[in-house]
Amino acid sequence: MEHAAVLKTDSQSRISLKGFVESGQSFVLTVRKNGTYVLAPAKPAVKVKVPAKEKWLHENKAASKSLDKGIKEAAEGKLTSRGSFAKYAR
């Protein structure tokens, strides 16, 4: 069943959903181009175990973004050969 309600923000621009949802729920707010707001329940976060030696990459947004860019460029065939790196292998 659909419900519509007029909600007013408080002095800190918050609205209350009391009576509509259970306490502790998370939501995604989408602001559309036409100025309307859509509030949808967020899906529960999926916890993924990351090896400790790779954790830094997930915490470093610049490095993660650079890696994503490199993977995308490689998939598009934008590759440059730098020769063998065998001498650096352990």
MIROTI-548864 format. One record per residue (C-alpha): residue in three letters; x, y, z. Coordinates in steps of 0.2 Angstrom, whole numbers, plus 2048, in hexadecimal, padded with zeros to 3 digits. Layout:
N
+------+-----+-----+-----+
! resn !   X !   Y !   Z !
+------+-----+-----+-----+
!  ala !   X !   Y !   Z !
...
+------+-----+-----+-----+
END
This chain:
90
+------+-----+-----+-----+
! resn !   X !   Y !   Z !
+------+-----+-----+-----+
!  met ! 800 ! 800 ! 800 !
!  glu ! 807 ! 811 ! 7FB !
!  his ! 807 ! 820 ! 808 !
!  ala ! 80A ! 832 ! 805 !
!  ala ! 80F ! 83E ! 813 !
!  val ! 815 ! 850 ! 814 !
!  leu ! 825 ! 850 ! 81E !
!  lys ! 82D ! 860 ! 825 !
!  thr ! 83F ! 862 ! 828 !
!  asp ! 845 ! 867 ! 83A !
!  ser ! 852 ! 875 ! 83D !
!  gln ! 860 ! 869 ! 838 !
!  ser ! 857 ! 864 ! 827 !
!  arg ! 853 ! 853 ! 82E !
!  ile ! 842 ! 84A ! 82B !
!  ser ! 83B ! 83D ! 836 !
!  leu ! 834 ! 82C ! 82E !
!  lys ! 82D ! 827 ! 83F !
!  gly ! 81E ! 81C ! 83C !
!  phe ! 823 ! 818 ! 82B !
!  val ! 833 ! 80D ! 82D !
!  glu ! 83C ! 803 ! 83A !
!  ser ! 84A ! 80B ! 844 !
!  gly ! 85B ! 808 ! 83E !
!  gln ! 857 ! 806 ! 82B !
!  ser ! 862 ! 80D ! 81E !
!  phe ! 85C ! 816 ! 80E !
!  val ! 863 ! 81D ! 7FE !
!  leu ! 85D ! 82E ! 7F9 !
!  thr ! 85C ! 832 ! 7E7 !
!  val ! 85A ! 844 ! 7E1 !
!  arg ! 852 ! 845 ! 7D0 !
!  lys ! 855 ! 852 ! 7C3 !
!  asn ! 843 ! 858 ! 7C5 !
!  gly ! 846 ! 85C ! 7D7 !
!  thr ! 83D ! 84D ! 7DF !
!  tyr ! 845 ! 842 ! 7EC !
!  val ! 844 ! 82F ! 7EC !
!  leu ! 847 ! 826 ! 7FC !
!  ala ! 84A ! 813 ! 7FA !
!  pro ! 850 ! 806 ! 807 !
!  ala ! 862 ! 802 ! 805 !
!  lys ! 868 ! 7F0 ! 802 !
!  pro ! 872 ! 7E9 ! 811 !
!  ala ! 884 ! 7EB ! 80E !
!  val ! 88E ! 7DC ! 809 !
!  lys ! 89D ! 7D9 ! 813 !
!  val ! 8AC ! 7D4 ! 809 !
!  lys ! 8BC ! 7CD ! 811 !
!  val ! 8CC ! 7D6 ! 809 !
!  pro ! 8DD ! 7CF ! 80C !
!  ala ! 8E7 ! 7DB ! 817 !
!  lys ! 8F4 ! 7DE ! 809 !
!  glu ! 8E7 ! 7E5 ! 7FE !
!  lys ! 8DD ! 7EF ! 80B !
!  trp ! 8E7 ! 7FF ! 807 !
!  leu ! 8E0 ! 7FF ! 7F5 !
!  his ! 8CE ! 7FE ! 7FB !
!  glu ! 8D2 ! 80C ! 807 !
!  asn ! 8DC ! 817 ! 7FB !
!  lys ! 8CF ! 81F ! 7EF !
!  ala ! 8DC ! 826 ! 7E4 !
!  ala ! 8E5 ! 816 ! 7E1 !
!  ser ! 8D5 ! 80C ! 7DF !
!  lys ! 8CF ! 819 ! 7D2 !
!  ser ! 8E0 ! 817 ! 7C9 !
!  leu ! 8DE ! 805 ! 7C9 !
!  asp ! 8CD ! 805 ! 7C2 !
!  lys ! 8D2 ! 811 ! 7B4 !
!  gly ! 8E1 ! 805 ! 7B0 !
!  ile ! 8D5 ! 7F6 ! 7AF !
!  lys ! 8C9 ! 800 ! 7A4 !
!  glu ! 8D7 ! 806 ! 798 !
!  ala ! 8DE ! 7F4 ! 797 !
!  ala ! 8CD ! 7ED ! 792 !
!  glu ! 8CC ! 7FB ! 785 !
!  gly ! 8DD ! 7F5 ! 77E !
!  lys ! 8E5 ! 805 ! 783 !
!  leu ! 8F6 ! 7FC ! 788 !
!  thr ! 908 ! 802 ! 788 !
!  ser ! 916 ! 7F5 ! 789 !
!  arg ! 923 ! 7F9 ! 796 !
!  gly ! 92D ! 7E9 ! 792 !
!  ser ! 931 ! 7DC ! 79E !
!  phe ! 930 ! 7DE ! 7B1 !
!  ala ! 938 ! 7CD ! 7B5 !
!  lys ! 947 ! 7D5 ! 7BD !
!  tyr ! 93B ! 7DC ! 7CB !
!  ala ! 933 ! 7CC ! 7CF !
!  arg ! 937 ! 7C4 ! 7DF !
+------+-----+-----+-----+
END
